[in-house]
Every structure is written in structure tokens, then in C-alpha cells.
Amino acid sequence: MSVNKPKQQGSEPPMATEHTSVAHSYIGSLRAVINVAAWALVCFFLVICVGLWNRAVSMNHHELQHSGEMLEQGVKSYFASTELFLSTVGNDLVYNNLFADREQAQKQLQRITNRQEGVAGLAFITPDGEFWVTDFAPVDEPLPSLLETELAAGDFANFVARPQFHIGRPYFFEFFDNWVVPIRAPIFDDDGDLLGYMAMGVELERGLPLWTNIVIPTGIQVSLVRPDNHLAYLHPLTLEHTIDSLANLYRAQISPELQQLMGQPEGVYQYQRKRLSDSSIEQAYAYMKPLPEYQLTVIAMRSRSTVIYDWLYTLIIPFAVLFAAFLALWYAARRAKFYLQTAEQEISSKQEALVQSLEQYGRLTALTPAGVYQIQVNAEGEREFIYLSQRARDLFAVPATVPLSDALTYIVELTHPEDIESFVTAEEEAVANNQPLRWEGRFIINNIIKWVSIESQPGEVDDAGKIWHGVMLDVTERRETQEQIEELAHYDVLTHLPNRTLLQKRLHESIWDARYSDSYSAALSIDLDNFKILNDSLGHEEGDRALLIVAQRLANLVGEDDTVAHMSADEFVILLTNLGNVEATAIQKCNEFITQLNVQMQNPLQLGNDSYLLTASIGVTLVGPHSESIERVLQQADQAMYEAKDSGRNTSVFFDADLEARLNSRLELQRDLHRGIINNELELFYQTKVNCQKTCVGVEALVRWFHPTKGMINPANFIYIAEQSGDIILLGNWVLRTACEKLLEWADHPERADWTMSVNVSVKQLKADNFVEEVSRCLNETGAPPNKLILEITESMLLGNTEAVIVKMQQLRNIGVRFALDDFGTGYSNLSYLQRLPLDQLKIDRSFVSTNTDHENSGLAQAQLTQSIISLGHTLGLIVVAEGVETEAQFHALIKQGCDIFQGYYFNRPVREGELP
């Protein structure tokens, strides 16, 4: 045990003096060291300040470039998908022939808009700048023309001069009471003629969806600038961007300083600009990236004051460390004996600052949608995470119990089996070439497939190896959106079958396979017989159900390599592949398939509360080594299908050389007929109508065609061709005008002044919107008496649109024109409609007249039926006309039954006017 004795006053023990000297010497040395250290710290702090400033500027340039590149990628991706989307919607309007029905077109646009996010409205705009149809305004409500709209007028005029997909200048759209960014795509018909423009509006405040889960760094604004130095898009909008400021912003051009940079190469530049708040001048950075394919320039901008603020923010930790170091040194100088304790406190302080820094970095990374990671690759190629943010752990659902060293193995095991090889290849190639890695693939996380985008780039090298910095982003939603757009582009909206675009792609592949492998495929054009009657009778909803049922049946018949495409309302095309290398074998397999198809079509469709039977007309053409093109194959299949329809429907026809010859002959006759109508090669013949005393009371006008080289053409041949080609309107108008001119001429003829003139009307004439106006104009211009003109219609013309026909007939009846129902008894007339039709005559079909005098049971039945028709006509107050009277016995039998007027070869064949009695 030792005892401490009291010190003597005025003196110190030698040992104490020695220790004091040593202490003073130590303190002096310590002070010198502290002074050197202090100056070293100051110099080090200055170096850090300069380094952090250079880093802040470099990071600013990198973030500007990255934001510009992200905007560039977003623009290209969004514009490509939007152009495809608008073209698909516009072409869908064209292919479905919705231009004749604006209400149906509007419903179609509304259905599409309801399935799209970020779309404020869809519209089809005419080349004159008028809104033809929209999904947001009633079809009868006028909308302002784009050529009369400020900001949009000049932009739209340039678009009309050079129609192509583009983003227009933002303008204030009064209908939405908001600023709108217009995006438009031209729509052309099959001949390449411009029909109009499919437009999509995006509200400016919502912005264009150019990013998916990407956050723009703080202080950065990105914009799209047009060649005329006007803004096309600015993001994000700040509180300073009011309606008035937006108007000024989008009306004015960008600053002259920024305009000077527009012609510079891609890169980051510094320039001066005015603040919106106080119009003061500030320094700013801008990254320029031209997009020549869209005639736009991407600009990412950030204020220099923001960079300075970020730099000052990064100095907080170094300044705190410096202050702690000075405090530690000062404390060490004052109390040297506590040097070790002070050093420990300094180490503890630094550790706490480091922990705080890491926690702060972790909170920042948790706020971003992307997961951040650092991975270290050593010299042996082994890889290990050295940092993995919580967002990245959450993305892959990495349990907290999995250490960082095992996290890489855990994530790799989640990779989809089909994508693991591509990921490993891409990652190893990036490491070997020291190049950035960009990869996107699938991971199976909690039994759910997610798409993840991984980007990384090489960083610094230390003793343990090279460090790679990267981000991980969940892009599942974007991939699903792309798949939806892909489906809209290649699949029919109603049936979800491949559409014309996808069919042409697969048909192109089949043609190339046939050329290089001598294999055969077949294209089957299938048209549902009388579908329009079913659709008009039951309504479009039940008609769509019928199409869905038929589409499912066809899809169930084909193999995995075959294609069933929905081309139009009631037309399907089936592409059968792998039919062998022998033409006869291919034909046999096609016939076997058609047999199966017909069996399926014989099953009734359950629609509403009843069942219906739909048959199909099928045209088949083989795709072989000599097939020319997609268009030619589809044309041949369609031609064979139309031949099947002409053959009575519910049958199939193969395209061959004989069919092609007949079609060419028919086409030649169609051209000659059109020329013949124009060159007045047609002539009217007249067949008389007589009463019971065989006195002529009128005639029926029958057209005849005398071909310059082929002579007289059978009317049954060229009338059918006119109906198929559309020349029936031109032909019908010529017959009507010629007959009216003849009525006026006969008005001065004593024996013919009271004659009536019957003219057959085609179904296309009757259904034309201007039918009433055309007949009225013909009567007015020729001066023919309307009460002498009888228009003959058939029962088939009443199917589907009886009410509209009644209205047109009544309008003409009001001016004196009379009507006759031709071929009565062979159609499907509804007696309730028959009573409402404004008819004057009822014509008995010649099939009933020819057997009227037959003494067999069938003849007696026909006589009773003829008697019933005559009685029905008289009950309705109609004059009954019998056509096809060829014998005296038929004539007397009809007189006995009460018939009023007679027509047929027994009295007179169709003759020229000069041969009339």
C-alpha cells in the first residue's frame, strides 16, 4: 500500500519537473502537430470543396444528360406506340366502314378511350380542320375548327402540307377548358388518298406519359422544342405556371440565348435565362439532344443556383467533420492527458456521422421507384453485393434474414428459366468489355412473374476488385401496356382473332416457305351467308355474339401453326399450313377441313331466345411455290368466295385457271358496260300490258345492250355485273330518264297518251340516300307526267329497312308516282307491311302463271294460290298484273280468276318503240 504525501510549497519533485518538462515538450510538439494538422485540415477541406464542386457539376451534367436520354427514350417509345395506336384506330374506322355512321364511330372511339389511360379525348379531323367525330362531344354539336383556333391554326396548316405523325403546339381547347397537347396521325385509304387525321389530346397539366415509374431529379425541367423555336412540351409544370403564364409560355418562342444553342452538337451548355417569378437573369445549364425523326429537340434544364445549393448541401458533412476535428484538436491541446479519450470520441463522432450519412442515403434511395445496388467483381470473377437498397430488397422480396453476401444468389435463383441464359450472357459480356449493362427480363417473385429492368455501369477499382453501380426498376406495368398495344395492332377488338395486319405477316411467311421448301399452304376466304339479315333483325349485340361463336368454332378447328383472322363484319380468312409438298395432297386436306367446317356450321346458334342457322360461302386458293404476293393470294381467295356465293351460297369453290378466265371475262364485260353506258350503246325495249279486252294500257321498259363487237348481250348477264360493280346506279338513272323522256313524247300521241310506263328499280337505287331527289329531278327536268310512271320494286328490297322504304315511297307517291310490287309470292313479304306500303299494283310472278292451267295436283294448287293472290290484291285495293302469260289458256284462266292486267309473250315480246302497236 502506498501513501501520497503532501507537496512542499514552492518546489516540485524532480520527477514532477521532468514530467512537466516532458509534458510541456509533448504539449509543444502536440501543438505544432495540431497546427500542421489544422492547416492540413483547412487545405483538405478546400480540396474537398473543389472536388465536391466538380462532382456536383459533373453529377448535374450526368443527370441532365440522363434525364434528356430518358425523355428521348420516352418520346420514341411513346410516339411509336401512340402512332401505332392512332393508325390502328383510324384504319379500324376505315375497314369497318364507320364513316357512314358518325354515331357508331363515336361509340367505337368511346370504347377505345375508356380502355386507355392518360388520353383526354380522341377525334377524327378532316383535312379542312373540322372535327368529324369525337368521343367527347355529341355528333350534332359543332366544335371549333382548328384553322380558326389560335396556336393550332398554323401548326395544323403545316401538318396538312406534309401529313405525317407529329406532336402539335399546345393550345387552349375551350371544350375541355384546359391546355391540350395534340398528337395526330394521318389516315389514308387503300389508294393512298388522305382521308383525314386521327388525333389524340392530352391535358397539359397531366403531361405526356413518357416515363413509367421514373422520377426526374430535383430542379430539372425537360422540354420538347419544335423547329420554329416554340415549346411542344414542358415537364414538370411548377406553381408559377398559371393559365396566363402557360399562354405566354406557349405563345412565345424560347429565349434567344437558348435559340443559339439549338444548332450546337449534343451536349451540356451553360446559358442565361429569365426567371418567371421576377424576370431576373440567372445562370442555367441545358442538355441538347436533337430528335430529327420527329423534328424536335430534347432539352433538359437546371438552374445553376440549384447546383450551388446541392453543392452546399454536400458540404454539410465535411464541414461537420472539419468542425469536429478542430474541436478534437483544440480539446487535445487543452487537455493532453485526455488525448486517448479525445481520439476515441473523435472516432465515435465520425462513426456516428457515417451512420447518419448511410441512413440518410438509405432514406433517399427508399423514395425513388428504382432499387439501387453496388456489386463488386474480384479478380477471380466472383460477384457479391456490397450495397443493396431497401427498395431493391422489396422489389425481389428478399427476406431480412438473408445477409447481403447471400442476396445475389437469392435474386439469381428468382430469374425466369427462359431468361436466365440471356441475363448471364449480357452480364458477362458487359464485365468482359467493361461496358454498361442494360437488360430487361422476367423474375418469378412470390409465384408472380415480374418484368425488371437492370442497368449498371463500371465504377472505381479497389484492392478487392471493381465496383459496379446499378439500378433495378419494376417495368411490369409498362410491358403489359406494350402487350395491350401489340394486341390492338395485331388482333381484332371483337373476336380477339388476328386481324388483317397479322394475317398478312403470317401469309408473307407462308409464301416464302413455299418458295424455298416447295411446301403448300392454303388461304380460305369465308363469308357468312345472309349475316346482314340476322344482324339487322336481332340487333348488333346479338350479331356480335354470333360472330364470337363462329370465331370460336373456327379457332377450335385449326392447328397451332394455322391462323384464323377476322377481316371484316362477316368475313374470316383461315390460313392452313403444313399441307405437304404435293398439290393434290394439299387439295385433299383442304376438302377434309372444309367438311369439318361445314359440320360445325350446321350446329344452330343460340341467340336470344331462339336458335339460328348460319351457312358459309368459302373460297380457297393454294399458296405454293408460284404464289406471287399477299395481295394476289387474298384476291384469289375472295374471288373464289364470291363465285361460291353466286353459285347459291353454302358451298366452296377452289380458285383455278378456269375461274380466273371467267373472272377476267366478267371484268372485261364490266369495263365494256361502263363504257357502253357512257357511249349510249343501251336501248330501251318495251313490252306491252293489256287489259281483258287485249287493249294496251301501258308498257314495261326493258333495257337492252348492243355491244359493238359481241352484239346483243343477255340482260341477265350484264344486269348482274352492273349490280356487282356499282354501275347499276348509273344504269338505273339512264333507264329512268330515258323512260320519262319517252312518256313526255307520248303525251302528244293520241293512242299512247294514256299509257303507263313501268320501270324496274334496283335495290341499290332504292337504298340510295338521294333516291327521292333523283326521281323528282328526273321528272322535273323531262316534264314527264308523274302519274304515268310506275316504279317496280321486289319483295327482297324490303328486308331489313322496310320503314325507310315506306318513307321514300310515300314521298314519291305524294307527287303522283305509282308503285308496283314485282314477283309477288316468291319473297318474304310481311302482310302487315304490305298493307302499309303505298302500292298501286301487285304483279304475280310468272312461275305461278306458267302452271296455272296444269290439271295435275300441283297445277290445281298453283291455281288456288294465284286466286288467293288476286283476291288479296283486290282486298288491298290494288290492280293485279299477271306477267309471263304465254298461252291463250293461261289468259282465259286468269280472266276467270279476276286478274286485271296481263303481260307476256302471248301478247307481245319486248320490242323497239317503232314496233309497238
Summary of the structure (lengths in Angstrom):
residues: 917
radius of gyration: 43.8
end to end distance: 164.8
largest distance: 172.0
contacts: 2729
relative contact order: 0.04
helix: 49%
strand: 24%
